[in-house]
């Protein structure tokens, strides 16, 4: 197995960037004689205002459907009967966020898993997921690291969400709302960064009003990746041209194409020792291959959305999305380490995995309001069709010096770094062959058809009843190319949702809700289904929640919730395959978040969560605490505007210790990390910003994948940014 030619990959990226910039030049040329006077992107244009669909506008903390975001109906946050967090582009920029992990650190109820060093892996209320990601409400389930260069806001909904998103969403979902063309506006924003590790990046956000009814926008970014870990490097390129046009007063079209090219070194972390915690003495060591631990992703994403107003009380939204992902990741990692008997030795394992996935999504929503007597209804009904073709193969490592177990080899600490699959093991010079041991080779065709409805019933001015449900037909046909076996499975599930919202005053709501979702036996990533798993029903997840939301002032909001999340997973009997057993787990918890402006100069975001859980099974882990479930989490971020030009930021993140194995034998210790920021506005079009992560230089381990793969957190790191416009 060979790594794709990097020169060819960069050439593809260059052509994509050139294509986008060429389109932008054409748009600028077309408007050279007619473009209205430039305006700031947050100010109204000087030209005569363009007619807009007022019911689709975004006002304050209201999620409206012109964002094509996580909620399909235009519902105020106070009227959503579940926990949610919204992180805006401005907040992402101010806090210097560059990854999903950065956002999760400051979000109650969520943690991150390592994701084997090549993907976002979020733990929602104790449930790990690598697939519950969405772009403008459309599924984005390939495993990779997502960026924010073209993001307007990030929406995090907690609790099962099958009614809106179908299968998955077991503990929650994350939706990225993308930047789109802005009518009547012309601006060019940029951001340039460099940090103390040597990483640097550049971003461009350029919008031009092609005419009074259309706009072209392009977002582009380049990142050169680096940190303090040995051998770490990488590059990431993203380019996203978009076009918006108002065909009529009631008809709006958005078109978007995104190209992603991402290559990075994979670091699986360090082993745990005799005390069950990561070995601090290994914090500067790398366990793997200096050349072959690499992830390479190329993706093309096309999205088209039509929004149509049929009347004052009825709107329609129609989506088409196509995605094409080509991904390779290969790595070696520490799989065994005995700190008591062989403290000077470590065993490495490895594999190479490729994924090619194409997905087509078609959806249509009707959003409307009507009255039955004095009772009001705000409803959404829709259909969705998804067709996915997925090809995946994996080859295990194969060492020529270990006939007892070709997949692994043991090395002395100090010789544990391979180079192009070659190294010095305890058995002598060794060579790995990534083409000798095929683990699996699967071609899967997945088809999903869905129908859903959601009704927000205004029983009185103070009392709302939420009723909804979704029917999903999930069909998978998986060909095991290794054995030639074809297996199929069809799951048809109905997922209900019910909620009750009471508003004792206009700026406060108290709610209770119940929701369900399911996960087919093929898993999140359409893994091979066996004869055994094909006969099993999907995993089922239920969430019962009660909460309070209160707009303390027009700019400051408090939300709290208590919940119970239950998982039920059918399994074949341990001693009798014909017997059916159900493995259960449950997580109960409390979450609270305070966010907004305390004064006109002080912005505050604070969150806390308490999580408790238990596994119920007949295995050895019965009664254990679920892995990756910290009992207490706390975060706080402050922005304070000292003068008109000078601002400061200060944040703190606390995570309780967490188990990283089902047996509760190994864990990551608790930690406190302090972050800070400094802002200085040179003039209205230029700001200098410095973000400092881990101000106290704390040694900590933010997440892990398994017993001997604990990620070492970054030491103190300062990022300097120039943010401006022209």
C-alpha positions as CSV (number, residue, x, y, z in Angstrom):
1,X,0.0,0.0,0.0
2,X,1.5,3.3,-1.1
3,X,0.8,6.8,0.2
4,X,-0.7,9.0,-2.6
5,X,1.8,11.2,-4.4
6,X,1.9,14.4,-2.4
7,X,2.9,16.5,-5.4
8,X,-0.2,15.3,-7.3
9,X,-2.4,16.0,-4.3
10,X,-1.0,19.5,-4.0
11,X,-1.5,20.0,-7.7
12,X,-5.2,19.0,-7.4
13,X,-5.5,21.5,-4.5
14,X,-3.8,24.3,-6.6
15,X,-6.2,23.7,-9.5
16,X,-9.2,23.9,-7.1
17,X,-8.0,27.1,-5.6
18,X,-7.3,28.6,-9.1
19,X,-10.7,27.6,-10.3
20,X,-12.4,29.4,-7.3
21,X,-10.3,32.5,-7.6
22,X,-11.0,32.6,-11.4
23,X,-14.7,32.5,-10.7
24,X,-14.3,35.3,-8.2
25,X,-12.4,37.5,-10.7
26,X,-15.2,37.0,-13.2
27,X,-17.7,38.1,-10.6
28,X,-15.7,41.2,-9.8
29,X,-15.3,42.0,-13.5
30,X,-19.0,41.6,-14.1
31,X,-19.8,44.2,-11.4
32,X,-17.0,46.7,-12.0
33,X,-19.4,49.2,-13.4
34,X,-22.5,48.4,-11.2
35,X,-21.3,47.2,-7.8
36,X,-22.8,49.4,-5.0
37,X,-20.6,51.2,-2.6
38,X,-18.7,48.8,-0.3
39,X,-20.3,48.1,3.1
40,X,-19.2,46.3,6.2
41,X,-20.7,42.8,6.3
42,X,-22.6,43.6,9.5
43,X,-24.1,46.9,8.2
44,X,-27.0,47.4,5.7
45,X,-26.0,48.2,2.1
46,X,-26.3,51.7,0.9
47,X,-28.1,50.5,-2.2
48,X,-31.9,50.2,-2.3
49,X,-32.7,47.2,-0.1
50,X,-33.5,43.9,-1.8
51,X,-36.8,42.2,-0.9
52,X,-36.2,39.3,1.5
53,X,-38.4,36.6,2.9
54,X,-38.9,38.1,6.4
55,X,-39.9,34.8,8.0
56,X,-36.5,33.4,7.1
57,X,-34.5,36.2,8.7
58,X,-32.2,35.6,11.7
59,X,-32.9,37.8,14.7
60,X,-31.1,37.5,18.0
61,X,-31.0,34.0,19.4
62,X,-33.5,32.6,16.9
63,X,-32.7,29.8,14.6
64,X,-34.4,30.4,11.3
65,X,-34.4,28.3,8.3
66,X,-32.5,30.6,6.0
67,X,-29.5,29.2,7.8
68,X,-30.7,25.7,6.7
69,X,-29.5,24.8,10.2
70,X,-30.1,22.0,12.7
71,X,-33.7,23.0,13.4
72,X,-36.0,22.8,10.4
73,X,-38.6,25.2,11.8
74,X,-38.1,28.8,12.7
75,X,-38.2,28.3,16.4
76,X,-36.8,30.6,19.2
77,X,-34.2,28.9,21.4
78,X,-36.6,29.3,24.3
79,X,-39.1,27.1,22.6
80,X,-36.7,24.2,21.9
81,X,-37.3,21.4,24.4
82,X,-33.7,20.2,24.7
83,X,-30.2,21.3,25.6
84,X,-28.4,23.2,22.8
85,X,-25.4,25.5,22.4
86,X,-24.6,27.9,19.6
87,X,-21.0,29.0,18.9
88,X,-20.8,31.9,16.5
89,X,-18.0,32.7,14.0
90,X,-17.1,35.7,16.2
91,X,-16.7,33.5,19.3
92,X,-14.7,31.0,17.3
93,X,-12.4,33.8,16.2
94,X,-12.1,35.5,19.6
95,X,-11.2,32.3,21.4
96,X,-8.9,31.1,18.6
97,X,-10.7,27.8,18.0
98,X,-9.3,25.7,15.2
99,X,-10.8,22.3,15.9
100,X,-14.0,20.6,17.2
101,X,-12.1,19.7,20.3
102,X,-11.6,23.4,21.1
103,X,-15.4,24.0,21.0
104,X,-16.1,20.9,23.0
105,X,-13.7,21.9,25.7
106,X,-16.0,24.9,26.5
107,X,-19.3,23.0,26.0
108,X,-21.0,21.2,29.0
109,X,-21.9,17.6,28.7
110,X,-19.4,16.9,25.9
111,X,-15.9,15.5,25.8
112,X,-13.6,14.3,23.0
113,X,-12.1,10.9,22.2
114,X,-8.8,10.6,20.4
115,X,-10.3,9.4,17.1
116,X,-7.1,7.4,16.4
117,X,-5.4,10.6,15.5
118,X,-7.3,11.1,12.2
119,X,-10.9,12.2,12.9
120,X,-13.2,14.1,15.1
121,X,-14.7,11.9,17.7
122,X,-17.1,13.5,20.1
123,X,-18.5,11.9,23.3
124,X,-22.1,13.2,23.8
125,X,-23.2,12.5,27.3
126,X,-21.0,9.4,27.5
127,X,-21.8,8.1,24.0
128,X,-18.9,8.3,21.5
129,X,-19.7,9.2,17.9
130,X,-17.6,9.8,14.8
131,X,-20.6,10.3,12.4
132,X,-23.1,12.7,14.0
133,X,-21.9,15.7,12.1
134,X,-24.0,17.8,9.7
135,X,-23.4,20.7,7.2
136,X,-26.5,22.9,7.0
137,X,-28.6,20.0,8.3
138,X,-27.2,17.5,5.7
139,X,-25.4,14.5,6.9
140,X,-21.5,14.7,6.9
141,X,-20.5,11.3,8.3
142,X,-17.1,10.6,6.9
143,X,-14.3,10.4,9.5
144,X,-12.1,13.5,9.3
145,X,-11.1,16.7,11.1
146,X,-13.4,19.6,10.3
147,X,-12.3,23.2,10.0
148,X,-14.1,26.5,10.6
149,X,-12.8,28.8,7.8
150,X,-16.2,28.9,6.1
151,X,-18.4,28.5,9.2
152,X,-21.1,31.0,10.3
153,X,-21.9,29.2,13.5
154,X,-21.7,25.8,15.1
155,X,-24.8,24.3,16.7
156,X,-24.6,21.5,19.3
157,X,-27.8,19.7,20.1
158,X,-27.7,17.2,23.0
159,X,-29.9,14.1,23.3
160,X,-31.1,11.7,20.6
161,X,-32.3,13.5,17.5
162,X,-33.8,11.0,15.1
163,X,-36.8,13.1,14.4
164,X,-34.7,15.6,12.5
165,X,-31.6,13.6,11.5
166,X,-32.6,9.9,11.3
167,X,-30.4,7.1,12.4
168,X,-27.5,7.9,14.8
169,X,-27.5,11.1,16.8
170,X,-27.3,8.8,19.7
171,X,-26.2,11.3,22.3
172,X,-26.4,14.5,20.2
173,X,-25.3,16.1,16.9
174,X,-23.1,18.9,15.7
175,X,-24.2,21.0,12.8
176,X,-22.0,23.6,11.0
177,X,-23.9,26.4,9.4
178,X,-21.8,27.6,6.4
179,X,-21.2,31.1,5.2
180,X,-23.2,32.1,2.1
181,X,-23.4,34.9,-0.3
182,X,-24.7,38.2,1.2
183,X,-27.0,40.3,-1.0
184,X,-26.1,43.9,-1.5
185,X,-22.7,43.7,0.3
186,X,-19.1,43.9,-0.8
187,X,-16.3,43.1,1.6
188,X,-12.9,41.3,1.8
189,X,-11.9,40.0,5.2
190,X,-8.6,38.1,5.9
191,X,-6.9,36.4,8.8
192,X,-3.2,35.5,9.1
193,X,-1.8,33.5,12.1
194,X,1.5,32.0,13.3
195,X,2.1,30.3,16.6
196,X,5.1,29.4,18.8
197,X,5.3,25.8,17.4
198,X,5.8,27.2,13.9
199,X,2.3,26.5,12.5
200,X,0.8,29.2,10.3
201,X,-2.3,29.8,8.4
202,X,-4.1,32.3,6.1
203,X,-7.9,32.8,5.5
204,X,-9.8,34.9,3.0
205,X,-13.6,35.7,3.1
206,X,-14.6,37.8,0.0
207,X,-18.1,38.7,-1.0
208,X,-19.3,40.7,-4.0
209,X,-22.7,41.9,-5.0
210,X,-23.0,40.6,-8.6
211,X,-26.4,42.5,-8.9
212,X,-29.0,43.7,-6.5
213,X,-30.5,40.2,-6.5
214,X,-27.4,38.0,-6.4
215,X,-24.1,37.7,-4.6
216,X,-20.9,35.6,-5.0
217,X,-18.8,34.7,-2.0
218,X,-15.6,32.8,-1.6
219,X,-13.9,31.5,1.5
220,X,-10.4,30.0,1.2
221,X,-7.9,28.8,3.8
222,X,-4.4,27.3,4.0
223,X,-2.9,25.8,7.1
224,X,0.6,24.5,7.8
225,X,0.3,22.3,10.8
226,X,2.8,21.8,13.6
227,X,3.0,21.2,17.4
228,X,5.6,20.2,20.0
229,X,5.3,16.4,19.3
230,X,8.1,14.6,17.5
231,X,7.6,14.3,13.7
232,X,4.3,16.1,13.7
233,X,3.5,18.1,10.6
234,X,0.8,18.5,7.9
235,X,-1.1,20.8,5.6
236,X,-4.8,21.6,5.1
237,X,-6.4,23.4,2.2
238,X,-10.0,24.4,1.9
239,X,-11.8,26.5,-0.7
240,X,-15.6,27.2,-0.8
241,X,-17.2,29.4,-3.5
242,X,-20.9,30.1,-3.0
243,X,-23.5,31.9,-5.0
244,X,-26.9,33.3,-3.8
245,X,-29.6,34.6,-6.1
246,X,-33.1,35.9,-5.4
247,X,-35.0,34.7,-8.4
248,X,-38.2,36.4,-7.2
249,X,-39.3,38.1,-4.1
250,X,-40.3,34.7,-2.7
251,X,-37.6,32.4,-4.3
252,X,-34.0,32.1,-3.1
253,X,-31.3,29.8,-4.4
254,X,-28.0,29.0,-2.7
255,X,-25.2,27.0,-4.5
256,X,-22.0,25.9,-2.9
257,X,-19.0,23.8,-3.8
258,X,-16.2,23.0,-1.3
259,X,-12.9,21.4,-1.9
260,X,-10.9,19.9,1.0
261,X,-7.4,18.6,1.0
262,X,-5.9,17.5,4.3
263,X,-2.7,15.7,5.1
264,X,-1.4,15.3,8.6
265,X,0.8,13.1,10.8
266,X,-1.0,10.6,13.1
267,X,0.1,10.5,16.7
268,X,-1.7,7.9,18.8
269,X,-0.1,9.0,22.1
270,X,1.7,7.2,24.9
271,X,1.1,4.0,27.1
272,X,-0.3,3.8,30.6
273,X,1.8,2.5,33.4
274,X,1.4,0.4,36.6
275,X,-0.9,3.0,38.2
276,X,-3.3,2.9,35.2
277,X,-2.4,6.4,34.1
278,X,-0.3,7.7,31.2
279,X,3.5,7.4,31.9
280,X,4.7,11.0,32.4
281,X,8.2,10.0,31.5
282,X,7.0,9.2,28.0
283,X,5.5,12.6,27.3
284,X,8.2,13.5,24.8
285,X,8.3,10.1,23.0
286,X,6.5,9.1,19.8
287,X,5.3,5.5,19.4
288,X,4.9,4.7,15.7
289,X,6.5,5.3,12.3
290,X,8.0,8.7,11.6
291,X,7.1,8.5,7.9
292,X,4.1,6.1,7.6
293,X,1.9,7.5,10.4
294,X,-0.1,9.7,8.1
295,X,-3.7,10.6,7.1
296,X,-4.6,12.0,3.7
297,X,-8.1,13.2,2.7
298,X,-9.4,14.7,-0.4
299,X,-13.1,15.7,-0.6
300,X,-15.5,17.4,-3.0
301,X,-18.9,18.7,-1.6
302,X,-21.6,20.2,-3.7
303,X,-24.8,21.7,-2.1
304,X,-27.8,23.4,-3.6
305,X,-30.8,24.8,-1.7
306,X,-34.0,26.3,-3.0
307,X,-36.2,28.2,-0.6
308,X,-39.7,29.1,-1.8
309,X,-42.4,31.1,-0.2
310,X,-45.9,29.8,-1.2
311,X,-47.9,32.1,1.0
312,X,-47.6,34.2,4.1
313,X,-48.0,31.0,6.2
314,X,-46.3,28.3,4.1
315,X,-42.6,28.0,3.0
316,X,-40.7,25.3,1.3
317,X,-37.1,24.3,1.3
318,X,-35.5,21.8,-1.1
319,X,-31.9,20.4,-0.7
320,X,-29.6,18.5,-3.0
321,X,-26.2,17.5,-1.7
322,X,-23.5,15.4,-3.2
323,X,-20.2,14.5,-1.5
324,X,-17.2,12.5,-2.7
325,X,-14.5,11.5,-0.1
326,X,-11.2,9.7,-0.7
327,X,-9.3,9.0,2.4
328,X,-6.2,7.0,3.5
329,X,-4.9,6.6,7.0
330,X,-2.1,4.3,8.2
331,X,-0.3,4.1,11.5
332,X,1.6,2.2,14.1
333,X,0.8,2.6,17.8
334,X,1.5,1.1,21.2
335,X,-0.8,-1.8,21.8
336,X,0.9,-3.5,24.9
337,X,3.0,-2.2,27.7
338,X,3.8,-4.0,31.0
339,X,5.3,-1.4,33.3
340,X,5.9,-4.0,36.1
341,X,7.6,-6.9,34.3
342,X,9.0,-5.3,31.1
343,X,9.2,-1.6,31.7
344,X,11.8,-1.1,29.0
345,X,9.7,-2.7,26.2
346,X,6.7,-1.8,24.2
347,X,4.7,-3.7,21.6
348,X,3.6,-1.9,18.4
349,X,0.6,-2.8,16.2
350,X,-0.6,-1.1,13.0
351,X,-2.8,-1.0,10.0
352,X,-3.5,0.9,6.8
353,X,-7.1,1.8,5.9
354,X,-8.7,3.4,2.8
355,X,-12.2,4.7,2.4
356,X,-13.9,5.9,-0.7
357,X,-17.4,7.2,-0.2
358,X,-20.0,8.9,-2.4
359,X,-23.3,10.2,-1.1
360,X,-26.3,11.8,-2.7
361,X,-28.9,13.4,-0.4
362,X,-32.3,14.8,-1.5
363,X,-34.7,16.4,0.9
364,X,-37.8,18.5,0.9
365,X,-39.4,20.4,3.8
366,X,-42.7,22.3,4.1
367,X,-42.7,24.8,7.0
368,X,-45.9,26.5,7.9
369,X,-48.3,27.9,10.5
370,X,-52.1,27.5,10.9
371,X,-54.7,27.8,13.5
372,X,-57.5,25.5,14.7
373,X,-59.7,27.7,16.8
374,X,-57.6,29.4,19.4
375,X,-54.8,26.7,19.1
376,X,-51.9,27.6,16.9
377,X,-49.7,25.1,15.0
378,X,-46.2,25.7,13.7
379,X,-45.2,22.6,11.7
380,X,-42.6,21.0,9.6
381,X,-43.1,17.9,7.4
382,X,-40.6,16.5,5.0
383,X,-39.0,13.6,3.2
384,X,-35.4,12.7,2.8
385,X,-33.6,10.2,0.5
386,X,-29.9,9.3,0.9
387,X,-27.9,7.0,-1.3
388,X,-24.4,6.1,-0.2
389,X,-21.7,3.9,-1.8
390,X,-18.9,3.1,0.5
391,X,-15.7,1.1,-0.2
392,X,-13.4,0.3,2.6
393,X,-10.4,-2.0,3.1
394,X,-7.9,-2.5,5.8
395,X,-4.5,-4.3,5.9
396,X,-2.9,-5.3,9.2
397,X,0.7,-4.8,9.9
398,X,2.9,-7.8,9.1
399,X,6.4,-8.0,10.7
400,X,8.9,-10.5,9.3
401,X,10.6,-11.2,12.7
402,X,7.6,-12.3,14.8
403,X,6.1,-15.6,13.5
404,X,4.1,-16.0,16.6
405,X,2.0,-12.9,15.9
406,X,2.8,-11.2,12.6
407,X,0.6,-8.2,13.4
408,X,2.7,-7.0,16.3
409,X,6.4,-6.6,17.2
410,X,8.2,-5.7,20.5
411,X,10.8,-2.9,20.8
412,X,13.0,-1.5,23.4
413,X,12.0,1.9,24.6
414,X,14.3,4.1,22.6
415,X,14.0,2.0,19.5
416,X,10.2,2.2,19.3
417,X,10.2,4.7,16.3
418,X,10.0,3.0,12.9
419,X,11.0,4.6,9.6
420,X,9.1,3.5,6.5
421,X,8.1,0.3,8.3
422,X,11.7,-0.6,9.3
423,X,13.2,-0.7,12.7
424,X,15.2,-2.6,15.3
425,X,13.0,-4.9,17.4
426,X,14.0,-7.2,20.3
427,X,14.2,-10.0,17.7
428,X,16.6,-8.0,15.5
429,X,16.1,-5.8,12.4
430,X,12.5,-6.0,11.3
431,X,10.5,-4.9,8.2
432,X,6.7,-4.5,8.0
433,X,4.7,-5.3,4.9
434,X,1.3,-3.5,4.6
435,X,0.1,-5.7,1.7
436,X,0.4,-9.2,3.2
437,X,-2.5,-9.4,5.7
438,X,-5.8,-8.3,4.4
439,X,-8.1,-7.7,7.4
440,X,-11.3,-6.8,5.5
441,X,-12.4,-5.4,2.2
442,X,-16.1,-4.3,2.0
443,X,-18.2,-2.6,-0.6
444,X,-21.5,-1.3,0.9
445,X,-24.5,0.3,-0.8
446,X,-26.7,2.1,1.7
447,X,-30.1,3.6,0.9
448,X,-32.2,5.5,3.4
449,X,-35.8,6.8,2.9
450,X,-37.4,8.9,5.5
451,X,-40.6,10.8,6.3
452,X,-41.0,13.1,9.3
453,X,-43.3,15.5,10.9
454,X,-43.0,18.0,13.8
455,X,-45.8,20.2,15.2
456,X,-45.4,22.9,17.8
457,X,-48.8,23.3,19.2
458,X,-49.6,26.6,21.0
459,X,-52.3,25.4,23.5
460,X,-52.3,28.7,25.3
461,X,-50.0,31.7,25.2
462,X,-48.0,30.1,27.9
463,X,-48.2,26.4,27.1
464,X,-46.7,24.6,24.0
465,X,-47.0,21.0,23.2
466,X,-44.4,19.4,20.9
467,X,-45.3,16.3,18.9
468,X,-43.3,14.6,16.2
469,X,-42.1,11.5,14.7
470,X,-39.9,10.1,11.9
471,X,-40.1,6.9,9.9
472,X,-36.8,5.6,8.5
473,X,-36.2,2.7,6.1
474,X,-32.5,1.9,6.3
475,X,-31.2,-0.7,3.7
476,X,-27.7,-1.9,3.5
477,X,-26.1,-4.3,1.0
478,X,-22.6,-5.2,2.0
479,X,-20.3,-7.3,-0.2
480,X,-17.4,-8.9,1.6
481,X,-14.8,-8.9,-1.2
482,X,-12.5,-11.1,0.9
483,X,-14.9,-14.0,1.1
484,X,-17.3,-13.1,-1.7
485,X,-20.2,-13.1,0.7
486,X,-23.1,-10.7,0.1
487,X,-25.2,-9.8,3.1
488,X,-28.2,-7.5,3.3
489,X,-30.2,-5.9,6.1
490,X,-33.3,-3.7,6.2
491,X,-34.3,-1.8,9.3
492,X,-37.6,0.1,9.5
493,X,-37.9,2.3,12.6
494,X,-40.3,4.9,13.9
495,X,-38.7,7.4,16.3
496,X,-41.1,9.6,18.4
497,X,-40.6,12.9,20.1
498,X,-42.8,14.6,22.6
499,X,-42.3,17.7,24.7
500,X,-44.1,20.2,26.8
501,X,-43.0,23.8,27.3
502,X,-44.4,26.2,29.9
503,X,-43.5,29.9,29.7
504,X,-44.4,31.6,33.0
505,X,-43.1,34.8,31.5
506,X,-42.1,35.7,27.9
507,X,-38.3,35.5,28.6
508,X,-38.4,32.1,30.5
509,X,-39.4,28.6,29.6
510,X,-39.6,25.3,31.5
511,X,-39.7,22.1,29.5
512,X,-39.9,18.3,29.6
513,X,-39.2,16.1,26.6
514,X,-38.8,12.5,25.5
515,X,-37.0,11.4,22.3
516,X,-35.6,8.2,20.7
517,X,-33.2,7.2,18.0
518,X,-31.5,4.1,16.7
519,X,-28.2,2.9,15.3
520,X,-28.2,0.0,12.7
521,X,-26.0,-3.0,13.3
522,X,-23.7,-1.9,10.5
523,X,-22.6,0.9,12.9
524,X,-21.8,4.5,12.1
525,X,-19.4,3.8,9.3
526,X,-21.1,0.8,7.5
527,X,-18.6,-1.7,8.8
528,X,-18.9,-5.3,7.6
529,X,-22.1,-7.0,8.8
530,X,-21.8,-10.7,9.7
531,X,-24.4,-13.4,9.7
532,X,-24.7,-12.9,13.4
533,X,-25.1,-9.1,13.5
534,X,-27.3,-9.1,10.5
535,X,-29.9,-10.9,12.5
536,X,-29.9,-8.4,15.4
537,X,-32.2,-5.4,15.8
538,X,-30.6,-1.9,15.9
539,X,-29.3,-0.4,19.1
540,X,-31.9,1.9,20.7
541,X,-31.4,5.1,22.6
542,X,-33.9,7.1,24.6
543,X,-33.6,10.4,26.3
544,X,-35.8,11.9,29.0
545,X,-35.0,15.5,29.8
546,X,-36.3,18.5,31.8
547,X,-34.9,22.0,31.8
548,X,-35.1,25.7,32.3
549,X,-34.2,28.5,29.8
550,X,-34.1,32.1,30.9
551,X,-33.1,35.3,29.1
552,X,-31.9,37.1,32.2
553,X,-31.3,40.2,30.1
554,X,-31.7,40.8,26.3
555,X,-28.0,39.8,25.9
556,X,-27.5,37.2,28.7
557,X,-29.1,33.7,28.8
558,X,-29.1,30.9,31.3
559,X,-30.0,27.3,30.5
560,X,-30.1,24.2,32.8
561,X,-31.3,20.6,32.3
562,X,-31.4,17.2,34.0
563,X,-31.6,14.1,31.8
564,X,-31.4,10.4,31.6
565,X,-29.9,8.8,28.5
566,X,-30.4,5.0,28.1
567,X,-28.9,2.6,25.6
568,X,-30.2,-0.8,24.8
569,X,-28.1,-3.1,22.6
570,X,-29.2,-6.6,21.5
571,X,-26.4,-9.2,21.6
572,X,-26.2,-12.9,21.0
573,X,-25.7,-15.0,24.1
574,X,-22.2,-15.5,25.3
575,X,-22.7,-19.3,25.7
576,X,-25.6,-19.8,23.3
577,X,-25.7,-17.9,20.0
578,X,-29.4,-18.6,19.6
579,X,-30.1,-16.8,22.9
580,X,-30.7,-13.1,22.9
581,X,-29.4,-10.9,25.6
582,X,-29.7,-7.1,25.9
583,X,-26.8,-5.1,27.1
584,X,-27.9,-1.8,28.7
585,X,-26.2,1.3,29.9
586,X,-27.5,4.6,31.3
587,X,-26.2,8.0,31.9
588,X,-27.9,10.6,34.1
589,X,-26.7,14.1,34.5
590,X,-27.1,17.8,35.0
591,X,-26.0,20.6,32.7
592,X,-25.9,24.4,33.1
593,X,-24.7,27.2,30.8
594,X,-24.6,30.9,31.2
595,X,-23.7,32.9,28.0
596,X,-23.9,36.5,26.8
597,X,-23.0,40.0,27.8
598,X,-23.0,40.7,31.6
599,X,-22.3,44.4,30.7
600,X,-21.7,46.2,27.4
601,X,-18.0,45.5,27.9
602,X,-18.0,42.0,29.5
603,X,-18.9,38.9,27.6
604,X,-19.2,35.6,29.6
605,X,-19.6,32.0,28.6
606,X,-19.7,29.5,31.5
607,X,-20.7,25.9,31.6
608,X,-20.9,23.0,34.1
609,X,-22.0,19.4,33.8
610,X,-22.3,16.5,36.2
611,X,-22.5,13.0,34.6
612,X,-23.0,9.6,36.2
613,X,-23.5,6.3,34.4
614,X,-23.5,2.5,34.7
615,X,-23.2,-0.4,32.4
616,X,-25.6,-3.3,32.8
617,X,-24.5,-6.6,31.3
618,X,-23.5,-10.2,32.2
619,X,-19.9,-9.5,31.3
620,X,-17.1,-8.5,33.7
621,X,-17.8,-4.8,33.2
622,X,-21.3,-5.1,34.7
623,X,-21.8,-2.2,37.1
624,X,-18.8,-0.3,35.8
625,X,-18.8,3.4,34.8
626,X,-18.9,4.0,31.1
627,X,-15.6,5.0,29.6
628,X,-14.9,8.7,28.7
629,X,-17.5,10.0,31.2
630,X,-16.1,12.6,33.5
631,X,-18.2,13.1,36.6
632,X,-17.6,16.9,36.7
633,X,-16.7,19.4,33.9
634,X,-16.5,23.1,34.2
635,X,-15.4,25.8,31.8
636,X,-15.5,29.6,31.7
637,X,-14.5,32.2,29.2
638,X,-14.4,36.0,29.7
639,X,-13.9,38.8,27.2
640,X,-13.5,42.2,28.6
641,X,-13.2,45.4,26.5
642,X,-10.8,47.5,28.6
643,X,-10.7,50.5,26.2
644,X,-12.2,51.1,22.8
645,X,-9.0,49.6,21.3
646,X,-7.8,47.1,23.9
647,X,-9.6,43.9,25.0
648,X,-8.5,40.9,27.1
649,X,-9.8,37.3,27.4
650,X,-9.3,34.7,30.1
651,X,-10.6,31.2,30.3
652,X,-10.4,28.0,32.4
653,X,-11.3,24.4,31.6
654,X,-11.6,21.7,34.2
655,X,-12.1,18.0,33.5
656,X,-12.5,15.3,36.1
657,X,-10.6,12.0,35.6
658,X,-12.1,9.5,33.1
659,X,-11.7,5.8,32.5
660,X,-10.4,4.9,29.1
661,X,-11.3,1.2,29.2
662,X,-14.5,-0.7,29.8
663,X,-12.9,-2.6,32.8
664,X,-12.2,0.7,34.6
665,X,-8.6,-0.2,35.0
666,X,-6.9,2.7,33.2
667,X,-7.8,6.3,33.3
668,X,-6.8,9.9,32.4
669,X,-6.2,12.1,35.5
670,X,-8.1,15.3,36.1
671,X,-6.7,18.6,34.9
672,X,-7.1,22.3,34.8
673,X,-6.1,24.3,31.8
674,X,-6.0,28.1,31.6
675,X,-6.3,30.0,28.3
676,X,-5.9,33.7,27.7
677,X,-6.2,36.3,24.9
678,X,-5.3,39.9,24.1
679,X,-6.9,42.1,21.4
680,X,-5.8,45.4,20.1
681,X,-7.6,47.3,17.3
682,X,-5.1,49.3,15.3
683,X,-7.8,50.9,13.2
684,X,-11.3,50.0,12.1
685,X,-10.0,47.6,9.4
686,X,-7.2,45.9,11.4
687,X,-6.9,44.0,14.7
688,X,-4.0,42.3,16.3
689,X,-4.9,39.3,18.4
690,X,-2.9,36.9,20.6
691,X,-4.4,33.7,22.0
692,X,-2.4,31.7,24.6
693,X,-3.4,28.1,25.2
694,X,-2.4,26.4,28.4
695,X,-1.0,29.5,30.1
696,X,0.3,27.7,33.1
697,X,2.0,25.0,31.0
698,X,0.1,22.2,32.6
699,X,1.0,18.6,31.6
700,X,-2.4,16.9,30.9
701,X,-4.0,14.2,28.8
702,X,-7.2,15.4,27.1
703,X,-8.3,12.1,25.6
704,X,-7.3,8.6,24.5
705,X,-8.4,5.8,22.2
706,X,-7.4,2.7,24.3
707,X,-5.3,1.7,27.2
708,X,-1.9,2.6,25.7
709,X,-2.9,5.4,23.4
710,X,-3.2,8.5,25.6
711,X,-2.8,11.9,23.8
712,X,-0.4,14.3,25.4
713,X,-1.9,17.8,25.6
714,X,0.0,20.8,24.1
715,X,2.3,22.8,26.4
716,X,1.9,26.6,26.5
717,X,1.4,27.9,23.0
718,X,0.8,31.5,21.8
719,X,-0.9,32.2,18.5
720,X,-0.5,35.7,16.9
721,X,-3.2,36.8,14.4
722,X,-3.7,39.7,12.1
723,X,-7.4,40.1,11.4
724,X,-8.5,42.8,8.9
725,X,-10.4,43.8,5.8
726,X,-9.7,45.7,2.6
